Amino acid sequence: MRLLYSALSPFARKVRVLALEKGLAERIGLEPAAPYQDEVVRALNPLNKIPTLVTDGGEAVYDSAVICDYLDGLAEPRLIPASQPERHRALKLEAAADGLGDAALLVVRERMRPGGEHRQDVFDRQLKAIEAALDLFEGAGLSVERFAIGEIAVAAQLGYLDARKVVDWRTGRPVLAAWFEAVSKRGSMIASDPSAG
Ligand SMILES: N[C@@H](CCC(=O)N[C@@H](CS)C(=O)NCC(=O)O)C(=O)O
């Protein structure tokens, strides 16, 4: 398999962490891609986004949630719970984390605009979503021991907030900060840490 990715992409990191946790990483070749600079990924994914996985059979799979679902079916341990209510909880957590990631990306892209072109309404709207999602995570009872899809998705996005200095998310969220510190020690998180190069 091949994974088109970038080291900084939190969605690609979610996929990589899941693959590492499942022992699948050595079966996946990592291919850097730059969807904001070129159109290379569009031949595989009409959205021209990363992560995009190409299976051994040559099928292109996207987006990150669908890639995780595909990889989860290839090996144990299952990191997307099969039974309810765990499944519902995990997928909802993943959706909130991915949504935070979409908002964080918009903030970062908006900041890249030259000075006078910033759109304050975009900042305000997206920062509200980021802060509310972080508050949700603070009270979500995230597990250090059970590092399943919901937890993986949250951890990947918190890493992105740090890497891009999007917001100071630790202030006022001691539970989330302690949880992230603990899960950041996992081999999968260390191996996929964007600051590690
Ligand atoms: N919902 C998608 C989001 C992926 C995404 O936004 N990827 C960014 C990089 S982190 C991208 O490729 N953006 C290119 C673009 O929007 O044109 C997923 O979960 O895979």
Ligand as a Chemical Component Dictionary entry (heavy atoms), coordinates in Angstrom:
data_LIG
# 
_chem_comp.id                   LIG 
_chem_comp.type                 NON-POLYMER 
_chem_comp.pdbx_formal_charge   0 
_chem_comp.three_letter_code    LIG 
# 
loop_
_chem_comp_atom.comp_id 
_chem_comp_atom.atom_id 
_chem_comp_atom.alt_atom_id 
_chem_comp_atom.type_symbol 
_chem_comp_atom.charge 
_chem_comp_atom.model_Cartn_x 
_chem_comp_atom.model_Cartn_y 
_chem_comp_atom.model_Cartn_z 
_chem_comp_atom.pdbx_ordinal 
LIG N1  N1  N 0 -11.814 15.301 5.551  1  
LIG C1  C1  C 0 -10.491 15.070 5.009  2  
LIG C2  C2  C 0 -9.636  16.308 5.253  3  
LIG C3  C3  C 0 -8.264  16.181 4.621  4  
LIG C4  C4  C 0 -7.612  17.538 4.432  5  
LIG O1  O1  O 0 -8.214  18.604 4.584  6  
LIG N2  N2  N 0 -6.333  17.497 4.042  7  
LIG C5  C5  C 0 -5.614  18.716 3.732  8  
LIG C6  C6  C 0 -4.187  18.640 4.258  9  
LIG S1  S1  S 0 -4.117  18.499 5.993  10 
LIG C7  C7  C 0 -5.549  18.854 2.233  11 
LIG O2  O2  O 0 -5.146  17.939 1.559  12 
LIG N3  N3  N 0 -5.950  20.018 1.716  13 
LIG C8  C8  C 0 -5.853  20.327 0.325  14 
LIG C9  C9  C 0 -6.966  21.228 -0.132 15 
LIG O3  O3  O 0 -7.882  21.519 0.661  16 
LIG O4  O4  O 0 -6.946  21.617 -1.300 17 
LIG C10 C10 C 0 -9.873  13.836 5.678  18 
LIG O5  O5  O 0 -10.287 13.504 6.797  19 
LIG O6  O6  O 0 -9.014  13.171 5.061  20 
# 
loop_
_chem_comp_bond.comp_id 
_chem_comp_bond.atom_id_1 
_chem_comp_bond.atom_id_2 
_chem_comp_bond.value_order 
_chem_comp_bond.pdbx_ordinal 
LIG N1  C1  SING 1  
LIG C1  C2  SING 2  
LIG C1  C10 SING 3  
LIG C2  C3  SING 4  
LIG C3  C4  SING 5  
LIG C4  O1  DOUB 6  
LIG C4  N2  SING 7  
LIG N2  C5  SING 8  
LIG C5  C6  SING 9  
LIG C5  C7  SING 10 
LIG C6  S1  SING 11 
LIG C7  O2  DOUB 12 
LIG C7  N3  SING 13 
LIG N3  C8  SING 14 
LIG C8  C9  SING 15 
LIG C9  O3  DOUB 16 
LIG C9  O4  SING 17 
LIG C10 O5  DOUB 18 
LIG C10 O6  SING 19 
# 
